[in-house]
Amino acid sequence: MKLIVNGEDHDIASQTLAELLLSLDYEGDWLATAVNGEIVHRDDRDAFVLNDRDRIEILSPMQGG
């Protein structure tokens, strides 16, 4: 399936948002995720089914100042 993750094209076999995060090595409960401009809460990621050409944004906090 073709997905756009943080503005970059990816060809990924993940079916759910949770699987996608694992396949891209994103870990932790502190991530913010959105699909096609809609926030997807942490508790909903396991059941959130992805579709071809979905646009996924993954945000993580940065350290520094």
Buried (B, 14 or more C-beta within 10 A) or exposed (E): BEBBBEEEEBEBEBEBBBBBBEEBEBEEEEBEBBBEEEEBEBEEBEEBEBEEEBEBBBEEEEEEE
